[in-house]
Amino acid sequence: MHELPVTEQILKVVLDHARKAEAHRVVHVNLVIGDLTTFVDESIQFYFDFLSRGTEAEGATLHIRRIPARVRCHACGGEFAPDGVDWRCPHCGGLGGEVLAGRESYIESIEVE
């Protein structure tokens, strides 16, 4: 359910930019979302479709590009993609590390008419 406030903010930004550009219609919204956000693509699309009714963004297509998680091990400095809940470094066995990618959540571009 945490997708609802996020989608409200996405729509607000999209409409603000569309109106500044004097667009009549938003065609596509390109989003970048990291896997660690736990946002569900289908929920974002559902809320966007519901919230955008009667606006310039009604009927717009959302394109969501997912960014996989990437971590740098604190112990050895090696980079790896965590395997689900297993955040052990495959190089040295160290646990966890600095998150390098996977927390992204932003609008990459908006296509309007």
C-alpha positions as CSV (number, residue, x, y, z in Angstrom):
1,M,0.0,0.0,0.0
2,H,3.0,2.3,0.3
3,E,2.8,2.7,-3.5
4,L,-0.2,5.0,-3.2
5,P,1.6,8.1,-1.7
6,V,4.6,7.5,-4.1
7,T,2.2,7.3,-7.1
8,E,0.5,10.5,-5.9
9,Q,3.8,12.3,-5.9
10,I,4.7,10.8,-9.4
11,L,1.4,12.1,-10.8
12,K,1.9,15.5,-9.2
13,V,5.4,15.9,-10.8
14,V,4.1,14.6,-14.1
15,L,1.2,17.0,-14.2
16,D,3.3,20.0,-13.0
17,H,5.8,19.4,-15.9
18,A,3.0,18.8,-18.4
19,R,1.2,22.0,-17.5
20,K,4.4,24.0,-17.6
21,A,5.0,22.6,-21.1
22,E,1.4,23.5,-22.0
23,A,0.9,19.9,-23.0
24,H,-2.6,18.6,-23.8
25,R,-1.9,15.0,-23.0
26,V,0.8,12.9,-21.3
27,V,1.6,9.9,-23.4
28,H,4.3,8.0,-21.6
29,V,6.0,8.3,-18.2
30,N,9.4,6.5,-17.8
31,L,10.2,5.6,-14.3
32,V,13.4,4.1,-12.8
33,I,12.8,2.0,-9.7
34,G,15.4,0.0,-7.7
35,D,14.6,-3.5,-6.6
36,L,15.3,-2.7,-2.9
37,T,12.4,-0.2,-2.8
38,T,9.9,-3.1,-2.7
39,F,7.5,-1.1,-4.9
40,V,5.3,-3.3,-7.0
41,D,5.0,-2.3,-10.6
42,E,1.4,-3.4,-11.0
43,S,0.4,-1.4,-7.9
44,I,2.0,1.8,-9.2
45,Q,0.2,1.3,-12.5
46,F,-3.1,0.6,-10.8
47,Y,-2.9,3.7,-8.6
48,F,-1.6,5.9,-11.5
49,D,-4.6,4.8,-13.7
50,F,-7.0,5.5,-10.9
51,L,-5.5,8.8,-9.8
52,S,-5.0,10.2,-13.3
53,R,-8.6,10.0,-14.3
54,G,-9.8,13.3,-15.6
55,T,-6.3,14.8,-15.9
56,E,-3.9,15.3,-18.8
57,A,-2.2,12.0,-17.7
58,E,-5.3,9.8,-18.1
59,G,-4.4,6.9,-20.3
60,A,-0.7,7.5,-20.1
61,T,1.5,4.4,-20.3
62,L,4.0,3.8,-17.5
63,H,7.4,2.3,-18.5
64,I,9.2,1.0,-15.4
65,R,12.9,0.2,-15.7
66,R,14.1,-1.9,-12.7
67,I,17.6,-1.4,-11.2
68,P,18.9,-4.6,-9.5
69,A,20.5,-4.4,-6.1
70,R,24.3,-4.0,-6.0
71,V,26.5,-4.0,-2.9
72,R,30.1,-3.3,-2.1
73,C,31.5,-5.6,0.7
74,H,32.8,-3.8,3.8
75,A,35.4,-6.4,4.4
76,C,37.0,-6.9,1.0
77,G,35.6,-4.2,-1.2
78,G,34.2,-6.7,-3.8
79,E,30.9,-5.8,-5.5
80,F,28.1,-8.3,-5.7
81,A,24.4,-8.6,-6.2
82,P,22.7,-9.9,-3.0
83,D,20.8,-13.1,-3.5
84,G,17.4,-12.5,-1.9
85,V,17.9,-12.3,1.8
86,D,21.5,-13.6,1.6
87,W,23.8,-10.6,1.8
88,R,27.0,-12.5,2.3
89,C,29.8,-11.5,0.0
90,P,30.5,-14.3,-2.5
91,H,34.2,-13.2,-2.6
92,C,35.1,-13.4,1.2
93,G,31.9,-14.4,3.0
94,G,31.6,-11.0,4.7
95,L,28.1,-10.0,5.7
96,G,26.5,-6.9,4.1
97,G,28.0,-3.8,2.8
98,E,27.4,-0.5,1.2
99,V,24.4,-0.4,-1.1
100,L,25.5,1.0,-4.5
101,A,22.3,0.5,-6.5
102,G,18.7,-0.7,-6.0
103,R,17.2,2.2,-4.0
104,E,16.4,4.4,-7.0
105,S,13.0,5.9,-7.4
106,Y,12.6,8.7,-10.0
107,I,11.0,9.9,-13.1
108,E,13.4,9.5,-16.0
109,S,11.3,11.3,-18.6
110,I,7.8,12.3,-19.6
111,E,6.5,12.2,-23.1
112,V,3.7,14.7,-23.9
113,E,1.6,15.9,-26.9
